[in-house]
Amino acid sequence: MKRAAETVDLVEQKQEELQAAEARFADEAAMLRFLATLGMTTSEFSHETGMTFDAFRLDFKRVFEVAAQAKRNDRNFVEQAERAQTMLNRLDTLTSYLNALAAARSLRSMRPVSLSKAVERFERGIGAQAKSQEIDLRIETPPYDALYTQPMHEAEIASILLNFYTNSVKSLKRSKNKRRILVSADRVDELDPRVRLRFSDTGDGIPDENRKRIFDPFFTTGTAPPAGAPDSEHATGTGLGLWIVDQIVANAGGEVSLAQPPPSYSTCFEILLPPEPEDD
């Protein structure tokens, strides 16, 4: 009788474990469907926006030339028109970067990715947008090391950087600190060949009570503000960005964590990724 009771208890325990596993798989499947839909929507939006800018750019250039000629003595008007042209160029650069990211996502092949080149492309694509937000964006990469990772989807590194950036912008808007972002890439050390990405900012930081939950899906510290709220109150997100980063890094066999930030910075995310395999 005792053995039979133990067997029943064991079966019930395994049934509970199976039900819990099925629930997790169902949640993950639902999340994957949601992210797939979101990705397709984002790609379509980026594509349509790019096509719109292609046409708008030519129209604006002609309008700018005619207006500037008609009001060439109105210095204030000329300055406003030039500022609008500069903002259009910045938005165009950002759209081009997002289009390139969407195109890379459509490729199914995996290959070693240069962390150095990914960081440099990120700076070129986002730099103008960061400047428009009064953010001092700086990068640090080694001059003679491409920092190749093990085979990954090329768009994954770009997605990580973009997620970190959008989180940093929100944090910087909530803070009164001077807006600075530092993105660095290197190797851990001579004994540890893993490649490392560090993303630091001078935002309002992460409270201790939230540090263990920031990679949970849908975890966010704020609620949606009313439409008329100031910019700083709109600096909240869906809570998916860091979860996506965590999933990408885990699937690549790497680690992501909060690290000690550089001097004068408040937050630093650190990612460690396996390096490109050596040839046999």
C-alpha positions as protocol buffer text, in pm:
chain_id: "A"
residue {
  index: 1
  type: MET
  ca { x: 0 y: 0 z: 0 }
}
residue {
  index: 2
  type: LYS
  ca { x: 281 y: 238 z: 84 }
}
residue {
  index: 3
  type: ARG
  ca { x: 450 y: 177 z: -248 }
}
residue {
  index: 4
  type: ALA
  ca { x: 121 y: 227 z: -433 }
}
residue {
  index: 5
  type: ALA
  ca { x: 65 y: 557 z: -254 }
}
residue {
  index: 6
  type: GLU
  ca { x: 415 y: 670 z: -343 }
}
residue {
  index: 7
  type: THR
  ca { x: 351 y: 576 z: -704 }
}
residue {
  index: 8
  type: VAL
  ca { x: 28 y: 778 z: -708 }
}
residue {
  index: 9
  type: ASP
  ca { x: 207 y: 1078 z: -557 }
}
residue {
  index: 10
  type: LEU
  ca { x: 482 y: 1050 z: -817 }
}
residue {
  index: 11
  type: VAL
  ca { x: 233 y: 1032 z: -1103 }
}
residue {
  index: 12
  type: GLU
  ca { x: 45 y: 1335 z: -970 }
}
residue {
  index: 13
  type: GLN
  ca { x: 372 y: 1527 z: -935 }
}
residue {
  index: 14
  type: LYS
  ca { x: 472 y: 1446 z: -1293 }
}
residue {
  index: 15
  type: GLN
  ca { x: 126 y: 1546 z: -1416 }
}
residue {
  index: 16
  type: GLU
  ca { x: 161 y: 1883 z: -1244 }
}
residue {
  index: 17
  type: GLU
  ca { x: 507 y: 1931 z: -1394 }
}
residue {
  index: 18
  type: LEU
  ca { x: 373 y: 1841 z: -1738 }
}
residue {
  index: 19
  type: GLN
  ca { x: 83 y: 2084 z: -1703 }
}
residue {
  index: 20
  type: ALA
  ca { x: 324 y: 2360 z: -1596 }
}
residue {
  index: 21
  type: ALA
  ca { x: 550 y: 2284 z: -1894 }
}
residue {
  index: 22
  type: GLU
  ca { x: 252 y: 2289 z: -2132 }
}
residue {
  index: 23
  type: ALA
  ca { x: 148 y: 2627 z: -1990 }
}
residue {
  index: 24
  type: ARG
  ca { x: 498 y: 2764 z: -2043 }
}
residue {
  index: 25
  type: PHE
  ca { x: 510 y: 2636 z: -2400 }
}
residue {
  index: 26
  type: ALA
  ca { x: 167 y: 2787 z: -2470 }
}
residue {
  index: 27
  type: ASP
  ca { x: 283 y: 3124 z: -2334 }
}
residue {
  index: 28
  type: GLU
  ca { x: 603 y: 3108 z: -2540 }
}
residue {
  index: 29
  type: ALA
  ca { x: 412 y: 3013 z: -2856 }
}
residue {
  index: 30
  type: ALA
  ca { x: 173 y: 3303 z: -2802 }
}
residue {
  index: 31
  type: MET
  ca { x: 466 y: 3537 z: -2747 }
}
residue {
  index: 32
  type: LEU
  ca { x: 639 y: 3416 z: -3064 }
}
residue {
  index: 33
  type: ARG
  ca { x: 322 y: 3475 z: -3267 }
}
residue {
  index: 34
  type: PHE
  ca { x: 293 y: 3822 z: -3118 }
}
residue {
  index: 35
  type: LEU
  ca { x: 656 y: 3906 z: -3195 }
}
residue {
  index: 36
  type: ALA
  ca { x: 630 y: 3768 z: -3549 }
}
residue {
  index: 37
  type: THR
  ca { x: 326 y: 3988 z: -3613 }
}
residue {
  index: 38
  type: LEU
  ca { x: 501 y: 4286 z: -3457 }
}
residue {
  index: 39
  type: GLY
  ca { x: 811 y: 4225 z: -3669 }
}
residue {
  index: 40
  type: MET
  ca { x: 612 y: 4206 z: -3993 }
}
residue {
  index: 41
  type: THR
  ca { x: 420 y: 4522 z: -3901 }
}
residue {
  index: 42
  type: THR
  ca { x: 741 y: 4708 z: -3820 }
}
residue {
  index: 43
  type: SER
  ca { x: 906 y: 4597 z: -4144 }
}
residue {
  index: 44
  type: GLU
  ca { x: 604 y: 4704 z: -4349 }
}
residue {
  index: 45
  type: PHE
  ca { x: 588 y: 5040 z: -4171 }
}
residue {
  index: 46
  type: SER
  ca { x: 959 y: 5099 z: -4228 }
}
residue {
  index: 47
  type: HIS
  ca { x: 928 y: 5003 z: -4596 }
}
residue {
  index: 48
  type: GLU
  ca { x: 627 y: 5226 z: -4659 }
}
residue {
  index: 49
  type: THR
  ca { x: 788 y: 5514 z: -4469 }
}
residue {
  index: 50
  type: GLY
  ca { x: 1101 y: 5480 z: -4680 }
}
residue {
  index: 51
  type: MET
  ca { x: 902 y: 5492 z: -5003 }
}
residue {
  index: 52
  type: THR
  ca { x: 713 y: 5798 z: -4879 }
}
residue {
  index: 53
  type: PHE
  ca { x: 1038 y: 5976 z: -4796 }
}
residue {
  index: 54
  type: ASP
  ca { x: 1177 y: 5900 z: -5141 }
}
residue {
  index: 55
  type: ALA
  ca { x: 892 y: 6096 z: -5296 }
}
residue {
  index: 56
  type: PHE
  ca { x: 870 y: 6359 z: -5023 }
}
residue {
  index: 57
  type: ARG
  ca { x: 1242 y: 6432 z: -5037 }
}
residue {
  index: 58
  type: LEU
  ca { x: 1226 y: 6546 z: -5399 }
}
residue {
  index: 59
  type: ASP
  ca { x: 913 y: 6756 z: -5340 }
}
residue {
  index: 60
  type: PHE
  ca { x: 1061 y: 6919 z: -5031 }
}
residue {
  index: 61
  type: LYS
  ca { x: 1385 y: 6998 z: -5211 }
}
residue {
  index: 62
  type: ARG
  ca { x: 1196 y: 7182 z: -5484 }
}
residue {
  index: 63
  type: VAL
  ca { x: 972 y: 7364 z: -5234 }
}
residue {
  index: 64
  type: PHE
  ca { x: 1278 y: 7461 z: -5031 }
}
residue {
  index: 65
  type: GLU
  ca { x: 1456 y: 7603 z: -5336 }
}
residue {
  index: 66
  type: VAL
  ca { x: 1154 y: 7809 z: -5448 }
}
residue {
  index: 67
  type: ALA
  ca { x: 1074 y: 7935 z: -5096 }
}
residue {
  index: 68
  type: ALA
  ca { x: 1436 y: 8021 z: -5021 }
}
residue {
  index: 69
  type: GLN
  ca { x: 1458 y: 8216 z: -5346 }
}
residue {
  index: 70
  type: ALA
  ca { x: 1133 y: 8401 z: -5275 }
}
residue {
  index: 71
  type: LYS
  ca { x: 1235 y: 8487 z: -4917 }
}
residue {
  index: 72
  type: ARG
  ca { x: 1611 y: 8500 z: -4950 }
}
residue {
  index: 73
  type: ASN
  ca { x: 1620 y: 8822 z: -4747 }
}
residue {
  index: 74
  type: ASP
  ca { x: 1420 y: 8670 z: -4460 }
}
residue {
  index: 75
  type: ARG
  ca { x: 1700 y: 8522 z: -4251 }
}
residue {
  index: 76
  type: ASN
  ca { x: 1463 y: 8375 z: -3993 }
}
residue {
  index: 77
  type: PHE
  ca { x: 1268 y: 8188 z: -4260 }
}
residue {
  index: 78
  type: VAL
  ca { x: 1586 y: 8059 z: -4425 }
}
residue {
  index: 79
  type: GLU
  ca { x: 1714 y: 7927 z: -4090 }
}
residue {
  index: 80
  type: GLN
  ca { x: 1383 y: 7749 z: -4023 }
}
residue {
  index: 81
  type: ALA
  ca { x: 1386 y: 7592 z: -4368 }
}
residue {
  index: 82
  type: GLU
  ca { x: 1745 y: 7477 z: -4327 }
}
residue {
  index: 83
  type: ARG
  ca { x: 1660 y: 7328 z: -3987 }
}
residue {
  index: 84
  type: ALA
  ca { x: 1367 y: 7140 z: -4142 }
}
residue {
  index: 85
  type: GLN
  ca { x: 1598 y: 7008 z: -4412 }
}
residue {
  index: 86
  type: THR
  ca { x: 1845 y: 6890 z: -4148 }
}
residue {
  index: 87
  type: MET
  ca { x: 1574 y: 6711 z: -3950 }
}
residue {
  index: 88
  type: LEU
  ca { x: 1448 y: 6544 z: -4269 }
}
residue {
  index: 89
  type: ASN
  ca { x: 1799 y: 6419 z: -4342 }
}
residue {
  index: 90
  type: ARG
  ca { x: 1827 y: 6277 z: -3989 }
}
residue {
  index: 91
  type: LEU
  ca { x: 1494 y: 6101 z: -4020 }
}
residue {
  index: 92
  type: ASP
  ca { x: 1595 y: 5969 z: -4359 }
}
residue {
  index: 93
  type: THR
  ca { x: 1916 y: 5824 z: -4213 }
}
residue {
  index: 94
  type: LEU
  ca { x: 1723 y: 5652 z: -3933 }
}
residue {
  index: 95
  type: THR
  ca { x: 1470 y: 5509 z: -4179 }
}
residue {
  index: 96
  type: SER
  ca { x: 1752 y: 5373 z: -4396 }
}
residue {
  index: 97
  type: TYR
  ca { x: 1902 y: 5201 z: -4091 }
}
residue {
  index: 98
  type: LEU
  ca { x: 1567 y: 5045 z: -3998 }
}
residue {
  index: 99
  type: ASN
  ca { x: 1511 y: 4931 z: -4357 }
}
residue {
  index: 100
  type: ALA
  ca { x: 1853 y: 4764 z: -4360 }
}
residue {
  index: 101
  type: LEU
  ca { x: 1767 y: 4595 z: -4028 }
}
residue {
  index: 102
  type: ALA
  ca { x: 1434 y: 4471 z: -4167 }
}
residue {
  index: 103
  type: ALA
  ca { x: 1608 y: 4336 z: -4477 }
}
residue {
  index: 104
  type: ALA
  ca { x: 1866 y: 4154 z: -4265 }
}
residue {
  index: 105
  type: ARG
  ca { x: 1588 y: 3995 z: -4058 }
}
residue {
  index: 106
  type: SER
  ca { x: 1447 y: 3835 z: -4372 }
}
residue {
  index: 107
  type: LEU
  ca { x: 1768 y: 3636 z: -4426 }
}
residue {
  index: 108
  type: ARG
  ca { x: 1757 y: 3290 z: -4271 }
}
residue {
  index: 109
  type: SER
  ca { x: 2128 y: 3215 z: -4288 }
}
residue {
  index: 110
  type: MET
  ca { x: 2353 y: 3239 z: -3984 }
}
residue {
  index: 111
  type: ARG
  ca { x: 2717 y: 3343 z: -3994 }
}
residue {
  index: 112
  type: PRO
  ca { x: 2982 y: 3498 z: -3768 }
}
residue {
  index: 113
  type: VAL
  ca { x: 2893 y: 3862 z: -3700 }
}
residue {
  index: 114
  type: SER
  ca { x: 3153 y: 4135 z: -3645 }
}
residue {
  index: 115
  type: LEU
  ca { x: 3062 y: 4311 z: -3323 }
}
residue {
  index: 116
  type: SER
  ca { x: 3293 y: 4601 z: -3411 }
}
residue {
  index: 117
  type: LYS
  ca { x: 3127 y: 4662 z: -3748 }
}
residue {
  index: 118
  type: ALA
  ca { x: 2779 y: 4627 z: -3597 }
}
residue {
  index: 119
  type: VAL
  ca { x: 2856 y: 4896 z: -3339 }
}
residue {
  index: 120
  type: GLU
  ca { x: 3003 y: 5125 z: -3605 }
}
residue {
  index: 121
  type: ARG
  ca { x: 2699 y: 5079 z: -3833 }
}
residue {
  index: 122
  type: PHE
  ca { x: 2474 y: 5151 z: -3537 }
}
residue {
  index: 123
  type: GLU
  ca { x: 2655 y: 5479 z: -3469 }
}
residue {
  index: 124
  type: ARG
  ca { x: 2624 y: 5585 z: -3834 }
}
residue {
  index: 125
  type: GLY
  ca { x: 2254 y: 5497 z: -3846 }
}
residue {
  index: 126
  type: ILE
  ca { x: 2148 y: 5639 z: -3509 }
}
residue {
  index: 127
  type: GLY
  ca { x: 2402 y: 5919 z: -3459 }
}
residue {
  index: 128
  type: ALA
  ca { x: 2195 y: 6194 z: -3621 }
}
residue {
  index: 129
  type: GLN
  ca { x: 1881 y: 6092 z: -3435 }
}
residue {
  index: 130
  type: ALA
  ca { x: 2073 y: 6089 z: -3107 }
}
residue {
  index: 131
  type: LYS
  ca { x: 2207 y: 6436 z: -3180 }
}
residue {
  index: 132
  type: SER
  ca { x: 1854 y: 6563 z: -3238 }
}
residue {
  index: 133
  type: GLN
  ca { x: 1771 y: 6437 z: -2887 }
}
residue {
  index: 134
  type: GLU
  ca { x: 2076 y: 6624 z: -2750 }
}
residue {
  index: 135
  type: ILE
  ca { x: 2245 y: 6291 z: -2673 }
}
residue {
  index: 136
  type: ASP
  ca { x: 2623 y: 6261 z: -2690 }
}
residue {
  index: 137
  type: LEU
  ca { x: 2660 y: 5916 z: -2849 }
}
residue {
  index: 138
  type: ARG
  ca { x: 3009 y: 5766 z: -2845 }
}
residue {
  index: 139
  type: ILE
  ca { x: 3146 y: 5428 z: -2945 }
}
residue {
  index: 140
  type: GLU
  ca { x: 3466 y: 5243 z: -2863 }
}
residue {
  index: 141
  type: THR
  ca { x: 3587 y: 4949 z: -3073 }
}
residue {
  index: 142
  type: PRO
  ca { x: 3933 y: 4794 z: -3106 }
}
residue {
  index: 143
  type: PRO
  ca { x: 4123 y: 4914 z: -3417 }
}
residue {
  index: 144
  type: TYR
  ca { x: 4247 y: 4574 z: -3534 }
}
residue {
  index: 145
  type: ASP
  ca { x: 3992 y: 4322 z: -3406 }
}
residue {
  index: 146
  type: ALA
  ca { x: 3658 y: 4266 z: -3582 }
}
residue {
  index: 147
  type: LEU
  ca { x: 3530 y: 4072 z: -3278 }
}
residue {
  index: 148
  type: TYR
  ca { x: 3348 y: 3798 z: -3465 }
}
residue {
  index: 149
  type: THR
  ca { x: 3081 y: 3609 z: -3274 }
}
residue {
  index: 150
  type: GLN
  ca { x: 2978 y: 3252 z: -3328 }
}
residue {
  index: 151
  type: PRO
  ca { x: 2725 y: 3218 z: -3615 }
}
residue {
  index: 152
  type: MET
  ca { x: 2418 y: 3434 z: -3553 }
}
residue {
  index: 153
  type: HIS
  ca { x: 2158 y: 3617 z: -3756 }
}
residue {
  index: 154
  type: GLU
  ca { x: 2316 y: 3949 z: -3848 }
}
residue {
  index: 155
  type: ALA
  ca { x: 2003 y: 4144 z: -3753 }
}
residue {
  index: 156
  type: GLU
  ca { x: 2014 y: 4012 z: -3397 }
}
residue {
  index: 157
  type: ILE
  ca { x: 2304 y: 4235 z: -3290 }
}
residue {
  index: 158
  type: ALA
  ca { x: 2134 y: 4536 z: -3450 }
}
residue {
  index: 159
  type: SER
  ca { x: 1812 y: 4449 z: -3265 }
}
residue {
  index: 160
  type: ILE
  ca { x: 2001 y: 4433 z: -2936 }
}
residue {
  index: 161
  type: LEU
  ca { x: 2160 y: 4772 z: -2993 }
}
residue {
  index: 162
  type: LEU
  ca { x: 1832 y: 4930 z: -3099 }
}
residue {
  index: 163
  type: ASN
  ca { x: 1650 y: 4793 z: -2793 }
}
residue {
  index: 164
  type: PHE
  ca { x: 1923 y: 4920 z: -2562 }
}
residue {
  index: 165
  type: TYR
  ca { x: 1913 y: 5258 z: -2734 }
}
residue {
  index: 166
  type: THR
  ca { x: 1536 y: 5305 z: -2705 }
}
residue {
  index: 167
  type: ASN
  ca { x: 1553 y: 5214 z: -2336 }
}
residue {
  index: 168
  type: SER
  ca { x: 1839 y: 5457 z: -2283 }
}
residue {
  index: 169
  type: VAL
  ca { x: 1652 y: 5741 z: -2454 }
}
residue {
  index: 170
  type: LYS
  ca { x: 1356 y: 5690 z: -2219 }
}
residue {
  index: 171
  type: SER
  ca { x: 1586 y: 5680 z: -1918 }
}
residue {
  index: 172
  type: LEU
  ca { x: 1770 y: 5994 z: -2030 }
}
residue {
  index: 173
  type: LYS
  ca { x: 1441 y: 6181 z: -2080 }
}
residue {
  index: 174
  type: ARG
  ca { x: 1338 y: 6098 z: -1724 }
}
residue {
  index: 175
  type: SER
  ca { x: 1671 y: 6223 z: -1590 }
}
residue {
  index: 176
  type: LYS
  ca { x: 1810 y: 6573 z: -1560 }
}
residue {
  index: 177
  type: ASN
  ca { x: 2166 y: 6451 z: -1621 }
}
residue {
  index: 178
  type: LYS
  ca { x: 2367 y: 6545 z: -1924 }
}
residue {
  index: 179
  type: ARG
  ca { x: 2258 y: 6302 z: -2193 }
}
residue {
  index: 180
  type: ARG
  ca { x: 2540 y: 6062 z: -2282 }
}
residue {
  index: 181
  type: ILE
  ca { x: 2555 y: 5709 z: -2423 }
}
residue {
  index: 182
  type: LEU
  ca { x: 2869 y: 5499 z: -2455 }
}
residue {
  index: 183
  type: VAL
  ca { x: 2872 y: 5178 z: -2662 }
}
residue {
  index: 184
  type: SER
  ca { x: 3189 y: 4970 z: -2642 }
}
residue {
  index: 185
  type: ALA
  ca { x: 3297 y: 4634 z: -2782 }
}
residue {
  index: 186
  type: ASP
  ca { x: 3603 y: 4425 z: -2694 }
}
residue {
  index: 187
  type: ARG
  ca { x: 3716 y: 4086 z: -2568 }
}
residue {
  index: 188
  type: VAL
  ca { x: 3696 y: 3993 z: -2201 }
}
residue {
  index: 189
  type: ASP
  ca { x: 4069 y: 3921 z: -2162 }
}
residue {
  index: 190
  type: GLU
  ca { x: 4348 y: 3696 z: -2290 }
}
residue {
  index: 191
  type: LEU
  ca { x: 4219 y: 3396 z: -2096 }
}
residue {
  index: 192
  type: ASP
  ca { x: 3853 y: 3450 z: -2189 }
}
residue {
  index: 193
  type: PRO
  ca { x: 3809 y: 3491 z: -2568 }
}
residue {
  index: 194
  type: ARG
  ca { x: 3440 y: 3580 z: -2550 }
}
residue {
  index: 195
  type: VAL
  ca { x: 3342 y: 3903 z: -2723 }
}
residue {
  index: 196
  type: ARG
  ca { x: 3181 y: 4168 z: -2507 }
}
residue {
  index: 197
  type: LEU
  ca { x: 2932 y: 4446 z: -2573 }
}
residue {
  index: 198
  type: ARG
  ca { x: 2874 y: 4717 z: -2313 }
}
residue {
  index: 199
  type: PHE
  ca { x: 2597 y: 4977 z: -2342 }
}
residue {
  index: 200
  type: SER
  ca { x: 2611 y: 5259 z: -2084 }
}
residue {
  index: 201
  type: ASP
  ca { x: 2407 y: 5575 z: -2030 }
}
residue {
  index: 202
  type: THR
  ca { x: 2365 y: 5861 z: -1784 }
}
residue {
  index: 203
  type: GLY
  ca { x: 1991 y: 5814 z: -1736 }
}
residue {
  index: 204
  type: ASP
  ca { x: 1797 y: 5775 z: -1413 }
}
residue {
  index: 205
  type: GLY
  ca { x: 1932 y: 5424 z: -1348 }
}
residue {
  index: 206
  type: ILE
  ca { x: 1755 y: 5106 z: -1240 }
}
residue {
  index: 207
  type: PRO
  ca { x: 1626 y: 5072 z: -881 }
}
residue {
  index: 208
  type: ASP
  ca { x: 1766 y: 4778 z: -685 }
}
residue {
  index: 209
  type: GLU
  ca { x: 1420 y: 4624 z: -643 }
}
residue {
  index: 210
  type: ASN
  ca { x: 1379 y: 4602 z: -1023 }
}
residue {
  index: 211
  type: ARG
  ca { x: 1719 y: 4466 z: -1119 }
}
residue {
  index: 212
  type: LYS
  ca { x: 1613 y: 4100 z: -1102 }
}
residue {
  index: 213
  type: ARG
  ca { x: 1296 y: 4156 z: -1304 }
}
residue {
  index: 214
  type: ILE
  ca { x: 1406 y: 4378 z: -1591 }
}
residue {
  index: 215
  type: PHE
  ca { x: 1445 y: 4084 z: -1830 }
}
residue {
  index: 216
  type: ASP
  ca { x: 1095 y: 3949 z: -1758 }
}
residue {
  index: 217
  type: PRO
  ca { x: 845 y: 3988 z: -2044 }
}
residue {
  index: 218
  type: PHE
  ca { x: 613 y: 4289 z: -2012 }
}
residue {
  index: 219
  type: PHE
  ca { x: 787 y: 4415 z: -1700 }
}
residue {
  index: 220
  type: THR
  ca { x: 783 y: 4794 z: -1694 }
}
residue {
  index: 221
  type: THR
  ca { x: 801 y: 5046 z: -1412 }
}
residue {
  index: 222
  type: GLY
  ca { x: 540 y: 5283 z: -1550 }
}
residue {
  index: 223
  type: THR
  ca { x: 186 y: 5299 z: -1687 }
}
residue {
  index: 224
  type: ALA
  ca { x: 73 y: 5473 z: -2001 }
}
residue {
  index: 225
  type: PRO
  ca { x: 42 y: 5851 z: -1936 }
}
residue {
  index: 226
  type: PRO
  ca { x: -236 y: 6073 z: -2072 }
}
residue {
  index: 227
  type: ALA
  ca { x: -185 y: 6231 z: -2414 }
}
residue {
  index: 228
  type: GLY
  ca { x: -118 y: 6575 z: -2270 }
}
residue {
  index: 229
  type: ALA
  ca { x: 151 y: 6459 z: -2028 }
}
residue {
  index: 230
  type: PRO
  ca { x: 504 y: 6601 z: -2059 }
}
residue {
  index: 231
  type: ASP
  ca { x: 772 y: 6423 z: -2263 }
}
residue {
  index: 232
  type: SER
  ca { x: 937 y: 6270 z: -1957 }
}
residue {
  index: 233
  type: GLU
  ca { x: 613 y: 6095 z: -1856 }
}
residue {
  index: 234
  type: HIS
  ca { x: 584 y: 5937 z: -2201 }
}
residue {
  index: 235
  type: ALA
  ca { x: 926 y: 5777 z: -2156 }
}
residue {
  index: 236
  type: THR
  ca { x: 783 y: 5436 z: -2072 }
}
residue {
  index: 237
  type: GLY
  ca { x: 771 y: 5118 z: -2278 }
}
residue {
  index: 238
  type: THR
  ca { x: 595 y: 4785 z: -2319 }
}
residue {
  index: 239
  type: GLY
  ca { x: 849 y: 4587 z: -2116 }
}
residue {
  index: 240
  type: LEU
  ca { x: 940 y: 4363 z: -2410 }
}
residue {
  index: 241
  type: GLY
  ca { x: 1269 y: 4515 z: -2526 }
}
residue {
  index: 242
  type: LEU
  ca { x: 1502 y: 4369 z: -2264 }
}
residue {
  index: 243
  type: TRP
  ca { x: 1321 y: 4035 z: -2272 }
}
residue {
  index: 244
  type: ILE
  ca { x: 1390 y: 4018 z: -2647 }
}
residue {
  index: 245
  type: VAL
  ca { x: 1757 y: 4098 z: -2581 }
}
residue {
  index: 246
  type: ASP
  ca { x: 1773 y: 3824 z: -2317 }
}
residue {
  index: 247
  type: GLN
  ca { x: 1620 y: 3569 z: -2556 }
}
residue {
  index: 248
  type: ILE
  ca { x: 1858 y: 3656 z: -2841 }
}
residue {
  index: 249
  type: VAL
  ca { x: 2163 y: 3634 z: -2617 }
}
residue {
  index: 250
  type: ALA
  ca { x: 2053 y: 3310 z: -2451 }
}
residue {
  index: 251
  type: ASN
  ca { x: 1987 y: 3144 z: -2787 }
}
residue {
  index: 252
  type: ALA
  ca { x: 2338 y: 3242 z: -2896 }
}
residue {
  index: 253
  type: GLY
  ca { x: 2487 y: 3077 z: -2586 }
}
residue {
  index: 254
  type: GLY
  ca { x: 2577 y: 3410 z: -2427 }
}
residue {
  index: 255
  type: GLU
  ca { x: 2500 y: 3608 z: -2112 }
}
residue {
  index: 256
  type: VAL
  ca { x: 2343 y: 3948 z: -2051 }
}
residue {
  index: 257
  type: SER
  ca { x: 2353 y: 4129 z: -1719 }
}
residue {
  index: 258
  type: LEU
  ca { x: 2373 y: 4462 z: -1546 }
}
residue {
  index: 259
  type: ALA
  ca { x: 2738 y: 4554 z: -1489 }
}
residue {
  index: 260
  type: GLN
  ca { x: 2927 y: 4820 z: -1301 }
}
residue {
  index: 261
  type: PRO
  ca { x: 2897 y: 5131 z: -1521 }
}
residue {
  index: 262
  type: PRO
  ca { x: 3201 y: 5340 z: -1623 }
}
residue {
  index: 263
  type: PRO
  ca { x: 3274 y: 5652 z: -1416 }
}
residue {
  index: 264
  type: SER
  ca { x: 3006 y: 5922 z: -1452 }
}
residue {
  index: 265
  type: TYR
  ca { x: 2756 y: 5677 z: -1606 }
}
residue {
  index: 266
  type: SER
  ca { x: 2455 y: 5539 z: -1417 }
}
residue {
  index: 267
  type: THR
  ca { x: 2363 y: 5218 z: -1601 }
}
residue {
  index: 268
  type: CYS
  ca { x: 2559 y: 4959 z: -1798 }
}
residue {
  index: 269
  type: PHE
  ca { x: 2428 y: 4650 z: -1974 }
}
residue {
  index: 270
  type: GLU
  ca { x: 2693 y: 4391 z: -2056 }
}
residue {
  index: 271
  type: ILE
  ca { x: 2664 y: 4109 z: -2308 }
}
residue {
  index: 272
  type: LEU
  ca { x: 2913 y: 3824 z: -2341 }
}
residue {
  index: 273
  type: LEU
  ca { x: 2897 y: 3613 z: -2657 }
}
residue {
  index: 274
  type: PRO
  ca { x: 3091 y: 3306 z: -2770 }
}
residue {
  index: 275
  type: PRO
  ca { x: 3356 y: 3397 z: -3029 }
}
residue {
  index: 276
  type: GLU
  ca { x: 3381 y: 3265 z: -3382 }
}
residue {
  index: 277
  type: PRO
  ca { x: 3496 y: 2902 z: -3368 }
}
residue {
  index: 278
  type: GLU
  ca { x: 3860 y: 2849 z: -3461 }
}
residue {
  index: 279
  type: ASP
  ca { x: 3937 y: 2643 z: -3770 }
}
residue {
  index: 280
  type: ASP
  ca { x: 4033 y: 2286 z: -3694 }
}
